[in-house]
């Protein structure tokens, strides 16, 4: 593994350590869900400006998109930690579900 790589389990541990030392404690699950929606909204705003019809406001730039994705991942990890959900298990289950459901669906879609 390269120096800058991190597994999902390591991510969950890193976020938990940060919360316990710097963040003091987790916000409630409902508060974190609201924060997650706020962060998704911030990403949406930047995406609308970069890929949509809106222009950037003063002080905004597409360079902020990775930071917003990082914020989303951080809060999503907090929620997973609070609920005892393994991000690795969750994504592997989702990939299996999507593969089973969509094995031929997209290949046979004339719109794609």
C-alpha positions as CSV (number, residue, x, y, z in Angstrom):
1,X,0.0,0.0,0.0
2,X,1.3,3.5,-0.9
3,X,1.9,6.1,1.8
4,X,-1.3,8.1,0.9
5,X,-3.6,5.1,0.6
6,X,-6.0,4.1,3.3
7,X,-8.4,1.2,3.6
8,X,-12.0,1.7,4.5
9,X,-11.3,0.2,7.9
10,X,-8.4,2.5,8.5
11,X,-10.6,5.4,7.4
12,X,-13.2,4.5,10.0
13,X,-10.5,4.2,12.7
14,X,-9.0,7.5,11.7
15,X,-12.3,9.3,11.8
16,X,-13.2,7.7,15.1
17,X,-9.8,8.7,16.6
18,X,-10.3,12.3,15.4
19,X,-13.8,12.5,16.9
20,X,-12.6,11.1,20.2
21,X,-9.6,13.5,20.5
22,X,-10.4,16.7,18.5
23,X,-14.2,16.5,18.0
24,X,-14.8,15.5,21.6
25,X,-17.8,13.3,20.7
26,X,-20.1,12.4,17.8
27,X,-23.0,14.6,17.0
28,X,-26.3,12.8,17.0
29,X,-27.1,10.6,14.0
30,X,-29.9,13.0,13.0
31,X,-27.5,16.0,13.2
32,X,-24.9,14.2,11.2
33,X,-27.5,13.3,8.6
34,X,-28.4,17.0,8.3
35,X,-24.7,17.9,8.0
36,X,-24.3,15.2,5.3
37,X,-27.1,16.8,3.3
38,X,-25.5,20.2,3.7
39,X,-22.2,18.9,2.4
40,X,-23.9,17.2,-0.5
41,X,-25.6,20.5,-1.2
42,X,-22.2,22.3,-1.3
43,X,-20.9,19.7,-3.8
44,X,-24.1,20.1,-5.8
45,X,-23.6,23.9,-5.9
46,X,-20.1,23.6,-7.3
47,X,-21.0,20.9,-9.8
48,X,-23.9,23.1,-11.1
49,X,-21.3,25.8,-11.7
50,X,-18.7,23.6,-13.3
51,X,-20.9,21.3,-15.4
52,X,-24.2,23.1,-15.4
53,X,-25.4,26.5,-16.6
54,X,-24.5,28.6,-13.5
55,X,-21.4,30.6,-13.2
56,X,-19.1,30.6,-10.2
57,X,-19.6,33.3,-7.5
58,X,-16.7,35.3,-6.2
59,X,-14.5,33.1,-4.1
60,X,-15.8,29.8,-5.5
61,X,-13.9,27.5,-7.8
62,X,-14.0,23.9,-9.1
63,X,-10.8,23.4,-7.1
64,X,-13.1,23.1,-4.0
65,X,-14.8,19.9,-5.4
66,X,-12.3,17.4,-3.9
67,X,-12.7,19.1,-0.5
68,X,-16.5,18.8,-0.6
69,X,-16.2,15.1,-1.5
70,X,-13.8,14.7,1.4
71,X,-16.3,16.4,3.7
72,X,-19.1,14.1,2.5
73,X,-16.9,11.0,3.1
74,X,-16.0,12.2,6.6
75,X,-19.6,12.7,7.7
76,X,-20.7,9.5,6.0
77,X,-17.9,7.7,7.9
78,X,-19.1,9.3,11.2
79,X,-22.6,7.9,10.5
80,X,-21.3,4.4,9.7
81,X,-19.2,4.5,12.9
82,X,-22.1,5.6,15.0
83,X,-24.4,2.8,13.7
84,X,-21.7,0.1,13.8
85,X,-21.7,-0.3,10.0
86,X,-18.5,-1.5,8.2
87,X,-18.0,0.7,5.1
88,X,-16.2,-2.2,3.5
89,X,-19.0,-4.7,4.1
90,X,-21.6,-2.1,3.0
91,X,-19.8,-1.3,-0.3
92,X,-19.1,-5.0,-1.1
93,X,-22.7,-5.8,-0.5
94,X,-23.8,-3.0,-2.7
95,X,-21.5,-4.0,-5.5
96,X,-22.8,-7.6,-5.4
97,X,-26.4,-6.3,-5.4
98,X,-25.8,-4.0,-8.3
99,X,-23.9,-6.7,-10.3
100,X,-26.7,-9.2,-9.8
101,X,-29.4,-6.6,-10.7
102,X,-27.6,-4.9,-13.6
103,X,-25.4,-7.6,-15.1
104,X,-27.0,-7.2,-18.5
105,X,-29.2,-4.2,-18.0
106,X,-26.8,-1.4,-19.0
107,X,-25.2,-3.4,-21.8
108,X,-28.7,-3.9,-23.3
109,X,-29.7,-0.2,-22.8
110,X,-29.8,1.5,-26.3
111,X,-29.6,4.9,-24.5
112,X,-26.1,4.0,-23.4
